[in-house]
Amino acid sequence: MTENWASNLVLITGVTGHVGFRTLIHALGAGYAVRAAVRSQAKATTILTHPQIQNLDPGPRLSFVIVRDLAAPHAYDEAVQGVHYIIHIASPLMAGRDVPLSQWEAYFIRPAVRGTLGMLEAANKSGTVRRVVITSSIVALVPVSRLNGLERSERQVLPTDRAPFVPGPYKTEFAAYAASKISALQHAESWIRKNQPEFDVIHLHPSFVEGRNDLALTPRDAVKGTNALILGIALGKKLGSTASTSVHNEDVARAHVQALDPDILGNASYILSQKASWADVRAIVQRRFPDAVQKRILPNNGSADTHDVPVDTSATEMMFGFTHLGFEEQVNSVVGHYLELRTRGRLGLRTKSYDGRAGSSPCGCQRVKVNV
């Protein structure tokens, strides 16, 4: 980046997550100044003291703003002051049994919609924001019945598709999560049509995100989120049928940062995905990690079926100028990281929790607190 970093300040939400942290790394690597929105000072410290952040040594290019409740009125008004770009990743994710069925709508849909609209409103009032990039999902484009394999996919999924919103009550947590993404997208596009902001908005729609999670500290941490699909098979889990769509976390992160480039057409949706065959996981693991399989570190006897959900990513690859990393690279990344964490634990090289003491700033980063 040839411009002064001070004129390229980007607000990123969700940096303590799988996609968000990697996006933060890419943004700093590309030369942007980043203001990271986090829920607490402890979470800021977790990021600030992470070895990858320290190795980048971003100095004053990395600062933090505390936003305790993304769904609160005017939550981001102070956070966006002086910001030129926004990457809005934060949104409720599936949490297994932690959230009871009766609370799914309050947990998923309301925060997703209010957080997105709050960010757009704040950006509109700022007078400085040029572009907002929002992390949506492929579930906002494809009905859950097709993603679950209950209905056959007759044609490719296009970035212009929109899945209909289905109100609750929901039978599965996945259905509630999908509804949150569908509703957030609908409300955002309605807001844009009504307000005609001076900035443009890009929605990115990743499918199942696979790839090492550098915030995972233990093998158990690694078997969380969508990485559990690949690791589940490698570790002997019997899974059901899963849609033939996945994307490497590296592609998702770099697309979020590249989407800030004015050469990328704004006010558009872009799908991030490639074809996955979950039944191939075992063969890839055997080929890439034969010693771990032989020693039964990886039982590699799980199973999963794949139902076809064809996706058209040609517009994404043409606009962004890259080809999505393949399924084998995703498996290699996820399983390789799991084995790396396992080896570190076995050798007693425990990965530190990156919870440096409050007040320390090993990379010289600024800390900005905003009470909202």
Buried (B, 14 or more C-beta within 10 A) or exposed (E): EEEEBEEBBBBBBBBBBBBBBBBBBBBBBBBBBBBBBBBEBEBBBBBBBBEBBBEBEBEEBBBBBBBEEBBBEEBBBBBBBEBBBBBBBBBBBBEEEEBEEEEBBEBBBBBBBBBBBBBBBBBBEBEEBBBBBBBBBBBBBBBBEBBBBEEEBEEEBBBEBBBEBBEBEBEEBBBBBBBBBBBBBBBBBEBBEEEEBEBBBBBBBBBBBBBBBBBBBBBEBBBBBBBBBBBBBBBEBEBEEBBBBBBBBBBBBBBBBBBBEEEBEBEBBBBBBBBBBBEBBBEBBBEBBEEBBEEEBBBBBBBBEBBEBEBBBEBBBEBBEEEBBBBBBBBBBBBBBBBBBBEBBEEEEEBEEBEBEEEEEEBEBBBBEBEB
